[in-house]
Amino acid sequence: MSALVVVQDLVKTFGAGLTETPVLRGLNLTLQTGEVSALLGPSGSGKSTLLTILGTLMQPTSGAHQMLGCDLVRASDSARTAFRNQHIGFVFQFHNLLPDFTALENVIFPAAIRAGRETAVAQARGKDLLARMGLQDRIHFPTAHLSGGQKQRVAVARALMNRPELVLADEPTGNLDRASAGQVMELIAQINQDEGTTFLISTHDEKIAALCARQLVVVDGQVQG
């Protein structure tokens, strides 16, 4: 495997002066292409901050962040936005679906943003992803009518729509029962095997972490493991 993401001496500090709060303290991390890793650590340890920086939604205070050989610290805002849309997918604990849109419309939304319209190719990709998620009979259902587990599977499909190299998942099973959580993890494993997608999954659930090939623990603003 080759390195997909390389982070060196990453520092993130919030506030200034008396309110200055360091969160990431010289963090180093390398993610290999095609690996599935769990990101562990107590609340407030910096897991979400790290995911937000890796997703190019936030800039570090200092340090290096490269993905696919691109320097994402020095890149312009517009370049980071384009890079994010093309190469990174997101799955959140609260799935952030558009409730009045159908499952298919939610899934193809990232591709529609990129192309400026819905395309036949995007619809075919979206239908295929939903079928792989076991939702072929829910393609045209408004997501407001889906169960929690079904909504999260739609969110996983949406994250994969643009064939990203990296998917960042922040507590993706946190609101699911054990059976639904296991189903989501099985789908992640399947996509990883079929498409070689790299996954970094933040979780407090040790059983979910055990399903990942690698466990990374954030302690005092640094990664161990």
C-alpha positions in Angstrom: 0.0 0.0 0.0 1.1 3.6 -0.6 0.5 6.6 1.6 -2.7 8.4 0.9 -2.7 11.0 3.7 0.4 12.3 5.5 0.1 14.7 8.4 3.2 16.0 10.2 3.5 18.1 13.4 -0.1 19.2 13.2 -1.1 21.9 15.7 -4.6 23.3 16.2 -5.2 26.0 18.8 -8.5 27.8 19.5 -8.7 31.2 21.0 -5.9 33.5 21.9 -4.3 34.9 25.0 -5.9 33.8 28.2 -8.5 31.8 26.3 -6.0 30.0 24.1 -6.8 26.3 24.1 -4.5 23.8 22.3 -6.3 20.8 20.9 -3.9 19.1 18.5 -0.2 19.2 19.7 2.2 18.2 17.0 0.1 15.3 15.7 1.6 12.9 13.2 -0.5 10.5 11.1 -0.2 8.5 7.9 -3.1 6.7 6.3 -2.4 4.1 3.7 -4.5 3.6 0.6 -7.2 1.1 1.1 -7.0 0.8 4.9 -9.9 0.9 7.3 -8.9 2.6 10.6 -10.8 3.4 13.8 -10.1 6.7 15.6 -10.5 6.4 19.3 -10.2 8.7 22.3 -12.3 10.4 25.0 -14.6 13.3 24.3 -12.6 16.5 23.9 -9.4 14.6 22.8 -9.4 16.2 19.4 -10.9 13.5 17.2 -13.5 15.7 15.6 -11.0 18.5 15.1 -8.6 16.1 13.3 -11.4 14.8 11.1 -12.5 18.3 10.2 -8.9 19.2 9.2 -8.4 16.0 7.3 -11.6 16.9 5.4 -10.2 20.3 4.6 -13.1 22.0 6.4 -10.7 23.6 8.8 -7.1 24.8 8.6 -4.5 23.8 11.2 -2.7 26.5 13.2 0.6 25.0 11.9 2.0 21.8 10.5 1.7 19.8 7.2 -1.3 18.1 5.6 -0.9 16.3 2.3 -3.2 14.0 0.4 -2.5 12.4 -2.9 0.6 14.5 -3.0 -1.3 17.8 -2.7 -0.3 20.4 -0.1 -3.6 21.1 1.5 -2.3 23.7 3.9 -0.9 26.0 1.2 -3.8 25.4 -1.2 -6.3 28.2 -1.8 -9.9 27.9 -0.4 -11.3 27.3 -3.8 -8.7 24.6 -4.5 -9.5 22.9 -1.2 -13.2 23.0 -1.9 -12.6 21.3 -5.3 -10.3 18.8 -3.9 -12.8 17.9 -1.1 -15.6 17.4 -3.6 -13.6 15.2 -5.8 -11.6 13.1 -3.3 -13.2 13.1 0.2 -16.5 11.7 1.4 -18.2 12.3 4.8 -20.5 10.3 7.0 -21.8 11.9 10.2 -23.5 10.6 13.3 -26.5 12.8 12.4 -26.8 11.8 8.7 -27.6 15.4 7.5 -29.9 14.2 4.8 -32.4 16.4 3.0 -35.7 15.1 4.5 -37.9 16.1 1.5 -35.5 14.6 -1.0 -35.7 11.0 -2.0 -33.0 8.5 -1.1 -31.7 8.7 -4.7 -31.8 12.5 -4.8 -29.8 12.7 -1.6 -27.2 10.2 -2.9 -26.6 12.0 -6.2 -26.5 15.4 -4.6 -22.6 15.6 -4.5 -22.4 14.7 -8.2 -25.1 17.2 -9.1 -23.1 19.9 -7.4 -20.0 19.0 -9.3 -21.8 18.8 -12.7 -24.3 21.6 -12.1 -27.2 19.2 -12.8 -28.4 15.7 -12.4 -27.0 13.3 -15.0 -28.0 9.9 -16.2 -24.6 8.6 -15.2 -25.0 9.9 -11.7 -28.5 8.4 -11.4 -27.2 5.0 -12.5 -24.3 5.2 -9.9 -26.8 6.3 -7.2 -29.2 3.5 -7.9 -26.3 1.0 -7.9 -25.0 2.2 -4.6 -28.4 2.1 -3.0 -28.9 -1.4 -4.2 -25.6 -2.4 -2.7 -26.8 -0.9 0.6 -29.9 -3.1 0.4 -32.2 -0.2 -0.3 -33.3 -1.0 -3.9 -36.9 -0.8 -2.8 -36.4 2.6 -1.1 -34.8 4.5 -3.9 -37.7 6.9 -4.5 -38.8 7.2 -0.8 -38.4 10.6 0.9 -35.7 10.0 3.5 -38.1 11.4 6.2 -39.9 8.0 5.8 -36.9 5.8 6.3 -35.7 4.2 9.6 -32.5 5.4 11.3 -30.5 2.5 9.9 -31.8 3.1 6.4 -31.0 6.8 6.6 -27.4 6.0 7.7 -27.0 3.6 4.7 -28.2 6.4 2.4 -25.6 8.6 4.0 -22.9 6.1 3.3 -24.0 5.8 -0.3 -23.9 9.6 -0.6 -20.4 9.7 0.8 -19.3 7.2 -1.9 -21.1 8.9 -4.8 -18.1 10.7 -6.3 -15.8 7.7 -5.8 -13.7 9.4 -3.1 -10.3 8.0 -2.2 -11.0 8.8 1.5 -14.2 8.6 3.6 -14.2 10.3 7.0 -16.9 8.9 9.3 -17.6 10.7 12.6 -19.5 8.4 15.0 -21.5 6.9 12.0 -23.1 4.2 14.2 -23.6 6.3 17.3 -27.4 6.6 16.9 -28.0 3.0 15.6 -28.9 -0.2 17.4 -26.4 -3.0 17.4 -27.9 -4.8 14.4 -28.0 -1.7 12.2 -24.5 -0.7 13.3 -23.2 -4.0 12.3 -24.9 -3.8 8.9 -23.3 -0.4 8.3 -19.9 -1.7 9.1 -20.4 -4.7 6.8 -21.2 -2.3 4.0 -18.1 -0.3 4.7 -16.0 -3.5 4.6 -17.6 -4.4 1.3 -17.0 -1.1 -0.3 -13.4 -1.1 1.0 -12.8 -4.5 -0.6 -14.6 -3.7 -3.9 -13.4 -0.1 -4.5 -10.3 0.2 -2.4 -11.7 3.2 -0.5 -9.8 4.3 2.6 -12.0 4.8 5.7 -11.2 6.6 9.0 -13.9 6.0 11.5 -14.2 8.0 14.7 -16.0 5.9 17.4 -16.4 5.4 21.1 -17.6 1.8 20.5 -14.8 -0.7 21.1 -16.8 -3.4 19.2 -17.0 -1.1 16.1 -13.3 -0.3 16.5 -12.5 -4.1 16.6 -14.0 -4.5 13.2 -11.3 -2.1 11.8 -7.9 -3.3 10.7 -6.1 -0.5 12.6 -6.9 1.4 15.8 -5.6 4.9 16.3 -6.0 6.5 19.7 -5.9 10.3 20.2 -4.3 11.2 23.6 -3.4 14.7 24.6 -3.6 16.0 21.0 -1.4 13.3 19.5 -2.1 9.9 17.8 -1.0 6.7 19.3 -1.1 3.4 17.3 
